[in-house]
């Protein structure tokens, strides 16, 4: 199997070193190594003294805080204790665990990374694809299938993007799997759900209709041509608002874990697509360049005719008749999120969701639509700034109340679904929502914060710091510490306590889990929204062509995946499977039209 990459790791990872431990260490010193993690290269420094590993330090990396932290904390210590890189990985952070282990083995092997010249197996590509997430891989495979020479750029050290860490749901109507399951569905029914759930006028009818028409064929293509494993082949309505038909399909993760709660099903799409693309790479009709970010687009006479990419740190131009921008959303770009959506926000998106495609689209003269809508999740505690690591537990019962800076509640906290929470945190002043409670109204077996190895110790630490978690003997004192309107908060708590006595919430109708907060100490956790996916993007037509301010297609420019914007497809809602649906559906449509534009 041959893959063209910008940086080939010329590392012979000493298997005997990983298996035999200290016996293989013949030289003292300090050694460095790196290996590909989820977000890029993970660098380590290993110190050997007296023939033994005395320390392993993880250096520069782009792994996701919170998710990778347990591996970064535990794996180095385990390696020192075992005197071997052959240690057990940390559950929930397996990719980072493996990266650290391989980086340590590389450091001790004495091998180094060597930059290799890029070898493209064809004189000029017909189609350039920017991004090797699910949409980019779909576009690359489909374009290759249609006979095009395809050049794919990926800024990270491995393929997959957001899909690699996402669930495995995908939506489609009239699919083979639906028919096997005896489910009667239609394109019209899928399209009707966009208006019913997303609101008429909140989406692009032309684009929404095209998606409805092609989503099922995209699922079938993944099923029968790409070879995605759909496991039990039993569609449901997904994890969000119920659809009018069970049409959300589920892929099995790459590791074979068939539990739908595993949250890793997206890796099943990536594995199957990459296996298919490898065949075209071996045949010399496709080329994949990893760790090769596209830094600019080339525009001539209003058309996109190529890209500028950083190859081994050097800028190079690559030209093609068609370019598919499949760079994902802007969920890891704080500037874009604050320009269109939030005053304060955190992110749980992979570091690859930089919003670079939006920058390219803006340069090309695109018109952005649906940018005002962005689904958020509530409860991030911004201890690590923009990247989410900790969150308040919004599900503990009997539970807290949620208030804004104005000291007033938002909703019945016990019945708030994902949409209610998104609306509450999005609409809150400065996007700040305080989770207010006393010790006797929470479930002691459910910690009030998540994401910490020792939640109780972390909560005490944050109380002591007094920046995000506040503690006081009275409600008025709590409000003063947290910056909440004191008079309003006192009144809110008094009203809530009175309602607890009657057994019914007079403000929002909350009837369950009512327990008075009538004695201190009182707590308030300051939280902000965080994003997993963005919902707006450059306007496209039904052929996935990017549209300019004059309403004309920008020649040579096609979009696929999250950058299309699920809000532009299904309106102001989150439909189960819409994310991967956008990747597969628009990846196919973009590829087909890009190949036709290239004269293939």
N, C-alpha and C positions, 0 to 999 in steps of 0.2 A: 504494500500500500504506500503510495507516494503522495505526500501533501507538501505543496510549496508554501513555506512560511518565511517571514522576514527575519526571524531569529530562531535558528535551529539549536536546540539545547544539545550540544555535543557532550553529553554526560553519560558515562557508563556507570549507572548507579550500582555500586558494588553490592550485589546481593549477599555475598558472603559477609560483608560488613554488617548488613542489617540483621543477618541471622546469627552471626557469631559474636557480636558485641565487642568487648574490650580486647579480645584476643587479636583482633585485626588492627589495633591501633599501634603503629610502630613509631610514631613521631609526635613529640610534644609541640604545642604551638596554638595559634589562634587562626581559625579557618572560616571562610565565608562560603555560602552557597545559596542558591535560590531555586524555587520550583513554582509552577503555575498553581495558583489558588483559584477561588471563585471569582475574585475581582482583578486578578493579575498576578504578577510575581510576588512571592512571599520570600523575603530575605532573612537569613539567619547567620549568627556568628557562634561558632562552637570553639570552646577552649578545652584543650587536652593537656593535662599535667600528669607526669608519672605514668604515662600510658593509659590514663583513664579520662573519661569525659567529666569535667568538673562543672561546666556550665553550658547552657544553650540559651541564647537570647534571640528573640524574634525582632527583627528590625523593620525597615520600611515595608509597608504592604498596603493593599487597598481592599482588604476584607471588610465585610459589613460589621460595624460595632454591634455588640449585643449578641449577634449570632455566632461570630467567630471568637468572642472573648473566652469562652470555656476552653477551646482548643489551645489558644495562645497562652493561657494560664497553666493548663494541665500537661500538655504534651511535652514541653521542654523538661519539666521536672520528672516526668515518667521516663524520658530517654536517659537522663542522668542516673536515675535509680536503676534502670535496667542495663545501663551501659550498652545500649543498642537502640537503633532507630526502629527496630521491630517491636513496637508497642501497640496496644489497642487504641483505636481512635476514639474521639469523644462523640457520643450520640448527639445528633442535631448539628454537628459541625464537622462532618466527615471529610468534606473536600478540603477544608483548612487543615484538618488533622493530617491528611495524606500529604498536603503540600509541605508542612513543616517536617514531616518524616523524610520526605524525598530531598528536601533542601539540606537537611543534616547529613544524609547519606552522600549528597553531592559535595558538601563541604569536606567531608572526611575522605572522599575518594581522590581529592586533589585535582579533579577535572574542572574546567572553566567553560563559560559560555563563549562561543565564537560566532561573530556575525557572518552570515553567509550571503553571497550574492543571490538576488532574487532571480529565479529562472521561470519565466512564463512560457508555457508550451505552445503558444500561438503568437502570431505576429501582432495582431490587434484584437481585443475583445469585441464582441458584438454587443454585449450587455455588461455593464459594471453594476455590482450590487454593493451598497454601502451598509454594512452590518450583517453579522451572521447569527442573529437571534432566530426565533422561529419564522418570522416573516421573511428575513433575508435568505435563510436556508430554503424555505419554500420557493421563493422566487428563483433562486439559483438552480434548484433541482428541476423545476418546471421549465425554465429557459433551456437548460441542458437537454432535457427530454425532447424539446422541440427542435434541437439541432444547433443551438447557438453556442459560441465560445463565450464562456462566462468567467469574469474576474471578480472575486469576492474579497472585500476588505473588512477586517475585524480589528477593532482597536485593543481588545482584550487578549489575554493569553489563551483563551479557549472559547469555543462557540457556545451559544445558548442564550445569552442575555438574560432578560427577566424570566423567560419561559423555563430556564434550567432550574429555577428555584420556586416555580409556581405550581399550583394544582393542575390537574390534568383534564379539566372540563373544556368542552368545545361545543358550540351550538350549530345545528344544521337541520333543515327540514327535508322531508321526503328521502331520507337516507336508506341505504341498504339495511343498516342495523335497525332502524325504526320498523321497516317492513318485516324483518325477521321476528321482531318482538310483538308484531301485531298492532303497532301504533299507527293510527291514521293521522296524517299530517299533510300540510300543504304550504306552498310558498305564501299564499294569501293569509293563512293563519299566522305565520311568523311575522309577516309585515304588519298585520293588525296589532300584534303585541307591542310593536314599537310605539304606535299611537296610544294604546291603552295604558302602557306603563311609563313611557318616556314623554308623553304629552305632544299632541299635534303642534306643529310649528317649531319644535325644539330640535328637529333633525332635518337633514337634506333628503327630500323625498326621492330624488333620482338615485342618490347613493344608497339610501336605505333599501329601496326596491331591488337594486342590483345585488346588494348583499343577500337579501332574502332569496333571490333567484339562484345565487351561486354557492351559498354556505353549505348546502347539502352535498353538492357535487365535490366541494373541497374536502368534506369529511370522507366521502366515498373514495376520493383520490388518495388520501392519507391511509385509508383502510386497505384498499385493494392494490394500489401501485407502490406506495411508500412502504407499507408493511407495518404501520403502527398497531400495537397490540391494544385492542379495546376491551380486553378482559371479559367480563360477564356479558358485554354487549346488551346492556339494559339501561336505556336512557332514563333520566329523571328530569325534574324541573330545575335542578341545580341548587345553589346555596343562597339565592336572593329571592326576589319576589316571584311567586309562582307564575309560570307561563301557562298559556291556554292548552298546551300539549307538552307532554314529557319529551323534550327534544335535546336535552343536554347530554352529550356523550362523554365517556371518561376513558382516558388512556391509562395504561398501566405504567408506573415509573420504570426507569431504566434498570433499577435494582430489583424489579420484580415484586415489590411490596404492593399487593393488591388492595390494601386498606385505603379507602378513599380519604381517610383522615390523615394519611401520610403527608399530604401536601406537596408531593414531589412528582405528580403525574406528568407535569410539563416536560420533565427529562425524558419521558417516553417518546414524545414528539421529536425532541432534539436528537436522540440516539438513532431513531429510524431515518430521519432526514439526512443525518450526517453519514450513515451507512450507505444511503443511496447516492449522496454526492460523491462519496469516495470512489464509487464506480466510474463516475465521469472524470474525476481527477486522475485515476489510473489510466483512463483512456486518452488523457491529454486534451480534453475539451473544456475542463474547468480548472480553475486555479484559486486556492484559498490562501490569503496572506494574513496570518495572525500577528498580533502586536504591531499592526500597521494602521494607525489612525488616519482617516481622511481629514485633512485640515482645511480644505477649501474646494469649491467647485469652479470649473472653468466655463465661463459664459461668453458666447460669441453670437452676435446678432440676435440676442434675446433667447438663445437656445443653450441648454446645458450640454456641453460636448465632451465633458470629461471631469476628472478630479485631480486634486493635488494631494498626495499622501506622503507621510513620513516613513521612509524605508530605511531602517537602521540609523535613524536620526537625520537622514538627508531627505529633503523635499524633492519629489519626482512627480512629473505629470503623466497621467494615463488617460487616453482618449477612447471614446466609444460612441456609437450613434445613440445609445440609450443608457440612462442611468436610473436605477431603482434605489430610492432613498428608503432604507428600512432600518433606521437608526434607533427606533423605539421612541418612548415619550421623553418628557422633560422633567420627570420626577426626581432626578438627582441634580437638578439645576435650580439653586435657590433664587437666582435672579429672575428666571422665567416665572417661577411660581409666585414670587412677590409682585411681579409686573402685572399678572393677570388674575391672581386668585386670593392671596393671603397676605396679612401683615406679619403674622408669625406662623411658621410651619416647620415640620420635621419630615424626614423621609425614611422609608424602609425599602426603597427601590435599590437594585444593584447599582454599583458605581458606573456601569456602562450607560445608564439612562441620562446622558449628559445634555440632551437637547440639541446636539450639534446639527441634526437634520433641520430643526427649526431655524437655526442660524443660516443654513444654506438656503432654505426656502425664503427667508426674509430677503436675503441678498438677491435671489432670483426674481423677486417681485410678487411673491405669492400673497394671497389674501387669507388671513386666519379666521376661522369660524369655530364657534362653540367653545371658545377659550374661557368664557365666563363660568362654565360648569366644570367642576373638578371634584370627583368623589373623594371625601376625606374620611379618615378614621379618627376617633377621639381618644384622648388620654395619654398622649406622649408627654413625658417629663423631659424637658430639653437640657438634661445634664451634660450631654455631649454635643450641644449645639444643633446643627442642622440634621445630623444623622441620628435617627432614633435608636436608643439602646434600652431605656426604661419606660414603663408605662404604668399608669394607675390602673388598678383592677376595677373595671366597671361592672363586673358580674357578681361580686360578692354580695350575699344576702344573709340576714337582713342588712340593707345597705345604706349608702350615703345619699346625699342630695347633690345635685349639680347646680352651681350658680355662676353667673358672669361677674364681671367687674362691678356691675350695677347692683349686685347682691340679690338678684332675682333668679328663680329657677327657670328651667327651659321646658320640662316635660315630665311625664311619668317615667321615672328612671328605670323601673322594672320592666317596662314594655317597649323601651326604645330600641327599634331595630336599626340596622346599619344605615338606612336612609335618614332616620330621625337623628341619629348621632352625627352623621355627616352634616346635616342642615344646622344642628345646634352649634357645633364647633366652628363651622364656616361663618355663621351669622353673628357669633359672639363678638363683642367689642375686643379689638386687638387679637381676636381668635383665642382668647384665654378663657378657659372653663376651670372652675375650682371644684374639686371633689371634697365635700365637707362631711365630716362624720365625727363621732365620738367612739371611744374604744368599746363601749357596750352595745353598739349597734352594728358591729361587723362580725362576720363569722371568723372565729380565731383560727380555723383551719384553712382559711383562704387569705393569704397575705394581701395587703393593700397595694403593693407594687409588684410588677412582674418584670422579668429580665435580669434579675440579680441572683447570684448564687446563694446569698444569704439575705432574703428580703427584709427580715427584721433588723439586721445590723445595718443594712443600707438605708432603711427608713430612719433609724436613729441618727445615722450620719447626716442625712438630709435635713432632719429637724435641727440638728446642731448647727449646720451651715446656715439655715434660715433663708435660703434663696428660692427654693421650689416647694418645700414642705414646711408648713407653719403649725405651731402648737401654742395654745393659750388656755387660760383658765376660764375666760369669758368669751362670748361671741363677739362683743365689741372689740376686745383686745385682739382677737383673731383677725377681725376685719382690718384693723389698723396695721398689723404685721404684714398681711397679704396684699394690702392696697385695695381692698374691696370697700364699697360704700357701706359704712358701718350701720347707719340708721336702717338702710334697706335690708341688710343681712340680718340684723336683730329682728326686724319685723317678719322676715321670711321664716326664720327658725321658730319664732313664737307662733306663727300661723300653722306651721308644719306640726309643732308639738300639740297644739290644740286639736288639729285634725287627727292626730294619732289617738287622742282620747276618744274620739267618736268612731274611729275605724274607717274613715273615708277622707281622702284628700280632696279638699274643697277647691283646689286650684286646677289640678290635672286629673283628678279621679282615681289616683292611685289607691288601691284597696288592699294590696298584699304587701307583706314585709314592712309594715308600718311600726316603727318603734321610736318613741320620743327621744330626742337629743336634749335632755333637760338638765344634764350635769356634765361638767368638764372632766378632764381636759378636752378641748375641741381641736380638731385638726382640719387643715385645708391643704390639698395637693394641687399646685398650679399645673395645668396641662394645656397643651396646644394640639391642633390636628396634625396628622401625618398622612402621607400619601403612599399608595402602592402602584397606582396607575393614573395617568392623566387622560383627559377626555376630549380635548380640542385639538385642532391641527390645521394645516393649510387646506384650503378648499381643493377638492378634486372633482372630476366628473366620473361617470360610470365606467370609464376605461382606465381609472386610476391615474389619469394625467393631472398634474398640478396646474391650478388655474391662477391667472394673474388678475390684477384689478380691473382690466377691461373685459373680464369674463372669458378670456381666450386661454387655450391650453398652452403651457410653456413647452416648446419642443424639446424632446429628449428627456423629459422629467416625469418620473412615475413614483408613486408612494405606495407603501405597504406596511401593515401592522399598526402598532399603537399610535404612530404619528398621524394616521388617518383620523383618529379621534373617535372613540366609541360613542361619544355624545352626538357626533355628526351622523352616526349610523342609527342609533336607537333612542336618542333623546336623553332627557335628564333622569336616567335610571341606570342601574347596573343589572344587566341580564346575565344569568349564568352562562358561562362559556363564550361571552362576547369578545373577551380579550384574545384568546387563541383563535376564535372565529375570524376576527379581523386579520390576524397574522396569516392564516391559511388562505382565506378567501381573497384578500387583496394581494397576497403574495402571488397567487396564481394569475389573477387578472392583470396585475402589473407585468408579470413575466410574459404573458401571452401578447400583450400589446407592445411591450418593449422589443420582443423578438420580431414582431411584424414590422415595427418601425425600422429595425436594423436590416430589413429585407430578407429575413430568413423564412 
